[in-house]
């Protein structure tokens, strides 16, 4: 499993609208083969900062399966207008706890 970490800063005053747009856009992610789950977090100290954590079967499920799909432009159309800057996106894997 791969975790996509997308860090968004939205324009102050648009946080609730962004959250609503995300709820509308989330099914676009969920419809992608290789999608395993997602959750969006909002900062307490920095309420204009949102971090999206998406679990994918592979990096390619995200990059090829979602970003190269016809769903991605609609995703950006819904959430992009709220961005205060470009999102920062990285992929990570879990470090096993080791007993």
Secondary structure, 3 states (H helix, E strand, C coil): CEEEEEEEEECCCCHHHHHHHHHHHHHHHHCCCCEEEEEEEECCCCCCEEEEEEEECCHHHHHHHHCCCHHHHHHHHHHHHHECCCCEEEEECCCCCCC
